[in-house]
Amino acid sequence: MPKKTRREKILAEQRRKAPAPGRSFAPATTQSTTLAPGTFSFQASPHISSERVEKPDTQELSVIQHDLTKTIILAAIAIGLELGAYWMLHGK
């Protein structure tokens, strides 16, 4: 792997120091800073409604099922060929 140039190193350092776009970090709450070391405080996340969950596309599922079936059949054929070759070469 080629070594990084000085310019590449400077650009990488700038990317590391710059905040990521679209990400904002909330400051720590006062409760978490007042806890004694080694203690844990659980805060539940808000409930996500099931209305937001999209139903899977049946056509996409059938394509995936077809691909999985084909893969399993081809794998079984390959294993069968290997076993057949083994028995032919090392047969009694």
C-alpha positions as CSV (number, residue, x, y, z in Angstrom):
1,M,0.0,0.0,0.0
2,P,1.5,3.4,-1.0
3,K,2.3,5.9,1.7
4,K,0.0,8.9,2.2
5,T,1.3,12.2,1.0
6,R,1.5,15.2,3.3
7,R,-1.5,16.7,1.6
8,E,-3.6,13.5,2.2
9,K,-2.6,13.5,5.8
10,I,-3.6,17.1,6.3
11,L,-7.0,16.5,4.6
12,A,-7.6,13.4,6.7
13,E,-6.8,15.3,9.9
14,Q,-9.2,18.1,8.9
15,R,-12.0,15.5,8.3
16,R,-11.5,14.0,11.7
17,K,-11.6,17.4,13.4
18,A,-14.7,18.7,11.5
19,P,-18.1,17.8,12.8
20,A,-20.1,15.4,10.6
21,P,-22.8,17.1,8.6
22,G,-26.3,16.4,9.8
23,R,-25.2,15.0,13.1
24,S,-25.8,17.0,16.3
25,F,-24.8,15.7,19.7
26,A,-26.9,16.8,22.7
27,P,-24.9,17.8,25.8
28,A,-24.9,15.3,28.6
29,T,-27.7,15.7,31.1
30,T,-26.9,16.9,34.6
31,Q,-28.3,13.6,36.0
32,S,-25.7,11.5,34.2
33,T,-22.9,13.7,35.4
34,T,-24.0,13.6,39.0
35,L,-24.0,9.8,39.2
36,A,-21.3,8.1,41.1
37,P,-18.6,6.2,39.1
38,G,-19.7,2.7,38.2
39,T,-23.5,3.3,38.4
40,F,-25.8,3.0,35.5
41,S,-29.0,5.0,34.7
42,F,-31.4,3.6,32.1
43,Q,-33.4,6.1,30.1
44,A,-36.0,4.5,27.8
45,S,-36.3,5.7,24.2
46,P,-39.6,7.0,23.0
47,H,-42.0,4.4,21.6
48,I,-42.0,4.0,17.8
49,S,-45.4,3.4,16.4
50,S,-46.0,0.4,14.2
51,E,-47.7,2.7,11.5
52,R,-44.2,3.7,10.3
53,V,-43.2,0.1,9.5
54,E,-43.6,-0.5,5.8
55,K,-45.0,-3.8,4.5
56,P,-42.6,-5.8,2.4
57,D,-43.2,-6.0,-1.3
58,T,-44.4,-9.5,-2.2
59,Q,-42.7,-9.4,-5.6
60,E,-39.4,-8.6,-3.9
61,L,-39.9,-11.5,-1.4
62,S,-40.7,-13.9,-4.3
63,V,-37.5,-12.9,-6.0
64,I,-35.5,-13.5,-2.8
65,Q,-37.2,-16.8,-2.3
66,H,-36.3,-17.8,-5.9
67,D,-32.7,-16.9,-5.4
68,L,-32.4,-18.8,-2.1
69,T,-34.0,-21.9,-3.7
70,K,-31.6,-21.7,-6.6
71,T,-28.6,-21.3,-4.3
72,I,-29.6,-24.2,-2.1
73,I,-30.1,-26.5,-5.2
74,L,-26.7,-25.5,-6.7
75,A,-25.0,-26.0,-3.3
76,A,-26.6,-29.5,-3.0
77,I,-25.4,-30.4,-6.5
78,A,-21.9,-29.2,-5.8
79,I,-21.7,-31.2,-2.6
80,G,-23.1,-34.3,-4.4
81,L,-20.5,-33.9,-7.1
82,E,-17.7,-33.7,-4.5
83,L,-19.0,-36.8,-2.7
84,G,-19.4,-38.7,-6.0
85,A,-15.8,-37.8,-7.0
86,Y,-14.6,-38.9,-3.6
87,W,-16.4,-42.3,-3.8
88,M,-15.2,-42.8,-7.3
89,L,-11.5,-42.1,-6.4
90,H,-11.5,-43.8,-3.0
91,G,-14.1,-46.4,-3.6
92,K,-13.8,-50.0,-2.5
